[in-house]
Amino acid sequence: MPKTSAVRKPRVYADDEWMSVRQAALALGIAPQTVYSRAVSGELEFTRLAGYTFISRASVEQALSAK
């Protein structure tokens, strides 16, 4: 029987306050690398946990409303 590897999402991800970089990119209609760039520049709030980067849902919604 092959081993299956389940990736557990960090606790912060379970909350509706955070989204993955991929989800943020899809919501904003931009590339994931652009999400990283905007996060580093301070345009999007982000956190890192267990090797993952998460983007604040509120900052994504704010960026969407500014369009």
Helices and strands as residue ranges (DSSP letters): H 11-14, E 18-20, H 21-28, H 32-41, E 46-49, E 52-56, H 57-65
